C-alpha cells in the first residue's frame, strides 16, 4: 500500500473541513488517507464549481466549468484570485500533483507562483502562457490524474512530442492539455488527429479528432519525404515515434526514410520510403487505409462454391472460420459440413477461430482457458485440422490493461498449457492490439489476429501493431454478387500464418464424453451418497483411523468428507477437461483424489516438510498424494506413447516435479496420467469410456501400489467410484 503523503492528507482535510456540508452541497466527504486519486480530484473539481457559483456540481471538468472559468477568471494570479478558498483549492490540487502548494494558506504566494511556473514548463505551455498565472486550460489539466513528468519507463522522446503538441495547439478551442508522461495513449492519439486537422486548415468546430473523409482527403495531398521540414515533418516523425519506430523527432531525413521503409514492410504496405497516405493512415488509426487490398478475411457465412470463387477472384487466399458456435442466431457461423473441402477445392486456405462468450472480463480465468482449449482441440479434430494449425482464441471486447493482467493472461496460460500438453496445435489470439501484444509477450500466443476495425478501443488507441501479427482486421465489406455475394471482414495478412489448405477426414463427435456436473441438481445428493458410502466402510464425516501405505497406524482428520468433496467439486472443470481429453471416465480420476484428500493425516504434512527442508528428496504429496518419481515415470510413459506432449523428465527433475505437484492444476492431471500408466503396468487396456468394473477396480487398486493393502484400496474405492459415476452419468444424460 502506498505511503501516506502528508501534503495530500492536508488537502483532503481542507476539503472535508471547509465543505463539511458536502452531502448537501454535492461534495462527498473524502477518506483522509493521504493518497492522491480520482475521489480527491473530483472533490476539488466540485469545490471549484461551487466557488464559481455553478449550482449543478459534477465530477467532470466539462464545458460549463471551463467556459465559466474562462469568462470569470481568464487569468488567475495574486491580483485576480476571487477568494482564499478558491486559492486553497488550487493549492491543494498542486500538492496532489506533486508540486508545492504553499501551505494551503489561501494566498497566491511566491511558492505557488514557482510551482505554477514549473507546472506550465512541464506541460509545454510556458511560452504560450508565460509567467506564474493560472489559465483555465491549465487549471483543467491540474484537476485530473495526468502526469506532466516522465513516469516509470516512459519515453523522453514521447514526452517531448506531448509537450510540443500542448504548446502548439493549446489555444485551439477543442484542444486540451494532454499528459506529458512519456506514454502513448488514447488522448495522445486523438491530439495527433486534432493537430493534423488544424494544420490542414480546419476551423474550430470542424476539427473533431476523428479520422474522417476530410482528414483523409487532406492527408492524401500531404505526402512527406526526404527533405520535408517544419510542422508536417514534426507531425510525421511524431507519429512514427508513437508507433515505436526508432527515428528522431524533427525533419524527414535519410534515416527517417529507412525507418519508414522498415515500418511499411512490417505493416505490409507498399515500401516507398515516403510518408504517403497509406503510411499516414496506418500510423494514425488502427485500421489504416481501409481501401488497401486484403488477401485474408473472416466471416460468419458458409463458404459455398460460388462464394469461394468470388473470394478467389477478389484476391483472397486465407479465410478465418469459427470452429464452434454455441448460439443459434448465426446458423452458418460454425464451419459447415463439406465447407473445408470447398475451401481446398478452390485453392484457398483456412485459419480457425474459437469463440463462445468472450466479451467481458468476468469470462476470462485460468479454468475457462483450459475448458476453451479442450473444446477447441475437440472441434479442430472433428473438422479435420492438421497438426501445426494455429487456433485463434478470441478476446472480443475492449479490455483495460489491468483486466489483461488479472483475467486474460491467466486465461491464456490455461489455453497455452492445455493446447501444448494435449495437442499438436498452436495458440493464437484474436483481440485488440494491447491484449495481443501482452499475451504474446507472456509467451502464450504464437501469432495475433488483430481486431483493428474497433479503432475506438482503448486497447487499439495508442498501441502499435503487435510484433507477431498474422492477420489485421480492417473493414467489413461485401464481395461478389448473386449466389457468390458474401459479407466478410477484410484482413491484411503478414505471412506469419498461412492457415491450412489441406485437411484430415476429421473425427466423429463423441457423444458419451463426461460433462460438468449439474451442481444445482445433483451436488447435494451426491455428497449425501458419498458420506453414506464412506461411513459404511468405516470412514466417518470427520476423524477416523487406519493404516497408511507405509504401515503406520494414524488418525485422520485434516480434511472432512464434506471438505474433500467440495474441493473435488470446485475442480470439476479440471476433472471434466481431463476426462474429455483422455477419453476416460472422470470418476476414475475423482475417486482416488477425493479419497486421498479425506485420508490426509499429520504424517503427510511432516513428510512434505522434510522434503522442503532437504531431509528427504521425495514424498507422496498434493491432492492426489503422488510421489515425484512416480509422476516422472507416468508422465514419461504418456509422452512416449504420444498421449501428451512434453520433454522427457529425469531424476534431476524430481524436486521441480515435486514442487509442481503442490498445484492441483499439475497434480490432478498427473493422477490421470498415472492411471493410464498403471493400465500398462497391469497389462490391461488403456482406460476408456467403456472400461469394465473389474479393470476399473484393478486400476484403482494399482494407484496404491501392489499387495493386500492395495487390493483393499481397490475394493474400497470401487464403491466410491460407482457413487461418483452415477451422478456423472446423470449429468451426461441431460
N, C-alpha and C positions, 0 to 999 in steps of 0.2 A: 504494500500500500504506500502511495507517495507520502512524503513527509509534509507536515503542516507548514504552510507558508504564512508567517505571522502577518505579512502585509496584506495578503488576500483575506486572511481572517479579519483584519481590521476593516477591510472594505465590506465584508459580509455583515459585520456588526453595525457599520454605518447604515446599511440598508434596513436592517431589522429595527434599529433604534429610531431612525428618522421616519420610516414609513410603517410605524407599529400598528396602524390600522390597515395594513397591507391587504387583507382579505377584502375589506370594504373598498379600498382603492383599486383593487385588481393587481396587487403586487404580493405574491406569495412569500411567506416567511422562509428565509434561507436556512439550510443546515449550516451551522458555523463550524466548518471542517478545515478551512484554510486551503481548499483545493479549487483552483480555477476550473470552471466548467460552464456548460450552457445554462444551467439554472441561474448562476450568478450573472452571466451576461444578459440573460432575459430580464432579470430583475432590474439591472442597471438601465436597460433599454426602456422598460416600463416607467422607471423613475424619471428618466429624461422626458418621456412623453408627458408624464404628469406635470412636470415643472414647466412644460411649454403650453399647458392648457388643453392638451388633447384629452378628450373625455373617454374615448373607446381605446383602452390600452391593449397592446399586442406585443407578443414576443418578437415579432418581426420589425426590423428597422426598414420599413417599406416606403412606398411613395409618399404617403401622408406625413410620416415622420421626417423624411428628407426634405420635402417641399416646405414644411413648416419651419424647419431649421434654416433652410436657405432664405426664406422670406424674412424671418425674425432676426436671425443671427448669422449673416453670411461669413463673418469672421469673428471668432471668439478669442479674446485675449484679456489682459488685466483691465482694459478700459471698457470692454463691451460685455463682460460677464454679467448675466442678469441677476444672479443671486449666489449666496455662499453655497447653498445646497446643490445648485447647478454645477458649480465648480467642483464640489466634493464628488459628484457622480463621475466627472471626467477624471479626477484624481484617482478614484477607486478603479476605474477602467484601466488607467495607466499601470497601476500596481498589478492588476490581473494579467496585463500583457507583459509584465516583467520590466517595466520602466519605473522610474522614481515618481511617485505620486505626490511628493511634497507634504507628507504627514496628514493628508485629507483634512486640511485646516480651513478649507473654503476660500483660500486666496490663490490667485494665479501667480505664484511666486517664481523666483529665479530657477528653482529646481524643476518646477513644472515646465517652464519655458525650455530649459535644456533637454528635458525628456521629450517634449513635443518636437523640438528640432531634430533630435536623434530619430524619433519615430518616422518623421517625414523623409529623412535621408534613407532609412531602411526601406520605406515604401517605394522610393524612387521618385517622389513628387516634390522634393525640396526646391527644385528650380522653378517649378510651376507655382508652388505655394511657398515662397521664401519666408524666412523668419520663423517666429515661435508661436504664431497664431494657429488656431484650430479651425479648418474649413469643414463645411458639412460632410463632404465625402470622406474626409479623414476621420471625422467622428464616427461615421458609419463603419469604416474599417477598424476603428478602435473597439467597437462594441460587438465583436464576433470572436470566434476562436481561431482565426487565421494568424499564422506566424509571419513575421517580416524579416526574420533572420534564417539562415540555413539551418535546417533541423536534421539531426541524425546524419544519415548518409546522403542527404540531399546534394544536388549538383550545384556548384557555384555558377556554372555556365547557364543553367536553367534559371537560377535566381537573377542573373544579370538580365536575361530576357524578360522576366516578370517585372523587374524594376523599370526596364525600358518601356514596356507596354504601358505601365501605370503613368510614367512621366509624359509619354507622348499623347495619351488618349484620355486622361482623367477628366478633362474639361468637356468631353463629349457627353451629351445628355444621358445616354443609356450605358455608359461605360463606368463601372465601379472598380475601386481598388481591389486588385486580386492579391492573393498571398504571395510572399516572396520567400518561400521556404525551400526552394530548390527541387520541388517535385511537380511533375506534370499532373494535371487534374482536369476535372470537368470545367471548372471556372477558367482555367488557363486555355483550354481548347476553345471555349466559347469566346474568350477575349481575342484569340487569334482571328477568328472569323469576323468579329467586330472590326478589328484593325484593318483587315483586308477590305472590308466593305467601306470603311472610311477612306482608305487610300484609293478605292475605285470611284470615290466622289459621291457616295450615297449620303443623303441627308439624315439628320437625327429623325427618328420615327420610321424611316425606310430601312436603315441598317438595323438588323434584328439578331445577329449572331447565328443565323441559320444558313446552311449551305444550299440556298435555293437557286432558282433559274437565273436571277440577276447576278448573283455572285459567280455562278459557273460561267455565264457568258462573259463577265468581266475578266475572269482568270484566263479564259481561252485567248484573250488578246494581250495577256501579260506574261509571256514566257520570259524566263531569266536564263542567262548563260554566262560563260566566262566573259568577264569584263563588266558585268552588271554591278553597279554600285548604288549606294543610297538606300532608301527605305525599302524598296522591293527586294533588294539583296538581303537586307537585315531580316525581313519577314520570312524569306525563303530559308535562309540558314537557321533561323529560329525554329521553323517547322521541322527541319532536318534534325536539329539537336533534340527537340521534344520527342522525336521518334528514335532516340538513342543512336543517332548517326554521329560519328566522330569527326565533326567539322568545326571550324571556328565561326563564331557569331560575327558576321561582317560582310565583306564583299564576296562576290562569286568568283573564286579563284580556280586555278587548275586543280588544287587539292579538293575544293568543293565539288568540282566536276567528277573526280574519281569517286568521291563519296556518293554522288548521285547515281553514278553507274552501278555501284555496289548495291544501293537501295533498289534501283529499278530491277536489277537481276533477282534480288531476294523477293521482291513483291510480284515478280513475273509481269513486269511492264516492259514495253519496248526500250531497249538500252540505248539511249541517245546522249546521255550526259547533259541534257538540257532540262531545266525546270519547266516542262510543258504542262498542259492541263492534266493529263492522267497522273503525272507525278504530284502536282499540287493537290489533286483530289485525294490521292492515297495518303498524303501527309496530313491532310486536314480533317478528314472524316473516315470512319471505319470502313464504309462500303466503297469509297473511292469513286472512280468513274464507272457508273453503272451501265454505260453503253459499251464498255470494252467486251471483247469476245471471251466467252467462257467455254471450257471444254468439259466441265463437270456440272452435275446438277443433282438435286434430290427432290423427292416429291412423295405424295400420298396416293398416287394413282397407278394402277396396274400398267405395266409396260406390255402393250399388245403389239403384234407385228406392225400395224400402221403407225403406232406411236414410236416404236423403235426406229422405223425408217425415217420418220420426221426428225427425231433427235439426231440420228446419224447424219442426215442431210444438213442439219444446222451446225454440225461440227462437234457434237457432244460425244465423249468417249466413256465417261465414268458416271455411273448413276448410283446415288445413295438411296437404299430402300430399307424399310423397317422389318426387323426380324419378327416382331410380335406386336399385336395391337389388343390391349385389354378392353378397349371400349367398342362401341357399336356405331358411333356417329360417322366414322370414316371407314366404310367396309373394305376399301381397297388399300388401306394404309399398310397392312402387313403384306409381305411377299406372297403372291398368289400361286396356286399350283400351275406349273408349266411356265411361269414367268421367267425364271432364270434360264431356262432353255431358250426362250425367245431372245433374251439379252445376249446369250452366247451365239445364237444363230446369226445375229446382225453385227457381230464383231464388237459388241460393247462390253463393258466391264462393270461390276457391281461392288460397292462397298457397303457393308451392313451397319445399321444404326439400331441401338437398343434404347427404348424409352417407354416407361409406363407413366407414372406421375412424378415429375421432377421439376415442379415449378414453385417450390417454396423450400426454405431452409430445413423445416422440420421433417422433410422426406429423407434427408441425407444423414446417414450414420454408418458406422462400420458394418453392422449386421445387415443393413439393407444393401450395402455394396456387395457383400458375399451372396446374398439372395439374388440380386440382379445379375451377378456374374454367372451363377449357376444356371439361371433361366436362359441367359443369353447363349451360353455354351450349348444347352439343350436345343434351342431353336436354330442355332447355326448348324448343328449337326443334322437336325431334321431337314433343313433346307439344302444341305449338301455343301456348305462352305468348307474349303480345304484347309489343312493346317497352314499356318502362316497368315491367315486372314486377320486383319485388324478390325475389331468391333468398336464402334464409336458409342460410348455411353453418354447420355445427354444430361446437361445442366441447363435447363431451358427457362431460366429466369435471371434477373439482374442481381446476382449475388454480391453482397457487400464483402469487402476484404476480410472483415472479422468472421463472416459466415463461411468463407473459404477455409479459414483456419479451423474453426470449431466444428464444422459439419462436412464440408465437401472433401477435404483432404482425408479424414478418417474413412469416408465412404469409398474413395478411390483406393485407399490402402486395402480395404476389403476386396474390391474388384481385382486389384493387381495380384494380391495373394491367391485368390481363388482361381482366376484365369491362369496364372502362372503355374500353379501346382496341379491343376486338374484338366488342362487342355493344352493344345498346341497353337492356340490363337494368341493374338496380340491385343493390347488395350489402347484404344484411342479415346479422345474426349471431344464432345460437342459442347460448345458454350461460348461465353464472352471471352475477350482477349485475356483479361487478367486471370480469370479462372483457369483457362487453358494453360497459360504460362506457369502459374503456380503449381498446378498438378504435374506439369512436365518437369518443373524444377525439382519436385519431390521424387521424381523417378517413377511415377505411376502411370504415365501415358507416353507411348512412343511417338504419336502424331496427334495433331489437333485439327478439328473441323470447326471453323470459327464462325460464330453467329454474328457476322458483321453487318447484316441488314439492320439489326437493332442498334442504330448509331447513337440513340439516346441513353443506352445502358451505361451506367457509371463504370461498369467493367470493360467497356469499349472506349469511352471518352478518356483521353489522356494516356492510353496504353498502346504501344506498338504491336504489330502483328507478332504472335508467338514465334519463337525461333524454330519450332518444329511443325509449323503449319503445313497441312496437306491439302485442305480444301477451305476456300474462303467464300462464304455465302454472301452475295451482294444485292440481289434483287429478285423479286417474283415476276415472272413473265409467262406468256403462253407461246408455245412452239407448235407449228403445224396447223393443219386445218382439217375440217371434216372429221373422219374417223381417226385421223392422226393427231388431232388437237390435244394438247396436254399442258396443264399448268405445272410449272416447275420453279424451284428456286435456283437461279443461275449461280454457279460457283466457279471460282478460279482454282485451277489445280497447280500445285507446286511440283508434282512428280515424286514427292516423298512416299506416297502410297498410290498405287495404281489399281487397287481393288482386285477382283478376281474375274477372269474371263472363262474359266472352266470350273465345273462343279462335280462333286461326287453324286451318286444316285440319291443320297440322303438316307437318313434312318427313320423308321416309323416312330410316331409318337407313342411312348409307353404310357398306358392309361392307368396302370396299377401302382404307380410310384407313391411313396408317402407324401403327405402334405402337412402343413402346420396344423397342430391340434386345434379344434374348435373349442377354445378355452371357456367361452361363455356357456357352452352347452355341457362340456364333459370334465372340466378340470376338477370341480368339487367331488364328483362321483369317483373319478379316477383316484384322487387322494384317499378317499374313504376305502376303496378296494385295496390300494397299496398298503394302507395301515392294517386293514383286516388280515391281509395275507402275511405280512411281516410278523404281526403279533402271533399268528398261528404257528409260525416256525421259531418262536422264541425271541423275536426282536420287537420290543415294545416301542411306544412312541418316543420315549426318551430312555437314556441309560441302556443297560444290558451288559452281559459279559460273554466272553468267548475266547477261543484260541486265535492267535494271529498266524499268518503263513510261516512265521519263524518259530512257532511253537511256544509263544508266550501267552499266558492267560491274562487278559486285560479287561478293564471296564470301559465300555463305550460311553459316549455322552457328549462328545464335542459338537455333534450336529444331530438334531432330532430328525425323525422321519419327515415331518412336515417341512422343515428347513431344507433337507436334502431334496425332497420332491420339488419344492419351489425353485431351488437352484436349477434343477433339470428343466423345469418348465420355462424359466427365464431364458434358457439357452435352446429352447425348442427349435428356433430358426436354424441353429447350427446343426443340430441332430438331423433335421429335415434336409438341410443342404447336403450333408454327407451321405445320407441315405439315397437321395436322388442321384447324386453324382456317382456313387459306387454301386447303385442298383441293388441295394440290400434293404432289409427291414431296420428301421431306426430303433426299434425296441432292442435289437441286438447290441446297439451301442449304448442306449439309455440304461439298460438293466445293470451292467457292471459299474457304470458311473454312479448311478443312484445308490447302489449297494456300498461302494467304496466310500462315498461321502457319508452315508449313515454309519459306517463302521469305523470312521476315523477315531483314533484314540491318542492319548498323550504320548505314547511311544513314537507315533508317526511324526509328531512335531519335534521330538528330541532328535530323531534321525535326520530330519531336514536341517536342524540347527547344526548338527555335526558336519554335514556337507558344507554349509555356509561358512563354518569356521575352519574348514580344511582338515578336520579329524577323519572324515570319510570322503570317498570320491563319488559315492552314488547312494541313492535311497529311492524307494518307491514314493512317488510324490505327485502332488497336484490332484485334481478332481478324480482322475482315474487311477491314482496310486500306481504309477508306472515307473520302472527303473529307466534311467537314461540308456543303459546298454541294451535293454530290450527294445526301446524305442528306435535305437540306431539299427538294430537288426530288422525290425519290422519295416521301417521306412526304406531301408536299402533294398529289401525284397520287393517292395511295391515299385520302387524306382526301376529296378532291373526288369520287372515284369511289364513296364510301361503303363502301370496303373496311375502313377503320379509322376510329376516332373521334379527334377532337383539334382543336386550333386550328391554323389555317394558320400556317406559320413564315415569317419574313422574314430578310433579310440581317443584321438586328440580332440574330438568334438564333444566328448562326454559332458564336460561341465557346461558348455554352451547349450547343449540339448537339455540338460537338467534345468538350467535357468529358464529355457523356453517352456518347459513343462509346467512352470508356475502359472502360465497363461492358459485359461480354458480354451482360447482360440487355437492353441497349439496342442494342448493335452487331449482334448476330445477327438480331434482328427487322428491323433496317434492311437487312441483306443480302437478306432475303426480300422486303421492300417494293421494294428496288431491282430485283430480278429481275422483279417484276410491272411496274414502270415501264419496264424495258428491253424487255419484250414490246410495250408501247405504242410505244416509240421505233422498234422494228424493224418495226412494222406487222403483228405476228403475234398469234395468240390468246393470251389470258392463260394462264399455265402452269396445268395441271390434273393430274389423276391419269392422264391418257392423252396427255400431250404427246409428240409424236414425237421420235425420236432427232435428226432434223435440226434441229427447233426447239429442242430441249434444248441441242444444241451451239451454236446461234446465240445463245441466251441466255447460255451460259457465256462465249462469246467477247465478247459485249457488256459483260459485267461488267468487262472490262479496257479498254473503250473501243472504238475502231474502227481499221481499218487492218490491215496484215500481222501486227504483233505480237499484236493482239487475235485474229486468225484462228488464229494458232499457239496462243495461250492456250486457245481453244476446243477445238482438236484434242487438246491435252494433257489438258484437264480432262474431256472426254467419257469417256476411258478410266477416270479416277478415279471419275467419276460411276457408271459401269457396275459397278465393283467394289463401291462402297458400296451401290448399289441392289440388287445381287444378294443381299446379306445382309439388307437391309431387307425385301426380298420374302420371303425365307425366314422372317423373324420374323412377317410379316403372315399367312403361310400356316398358322401354328400354331393 
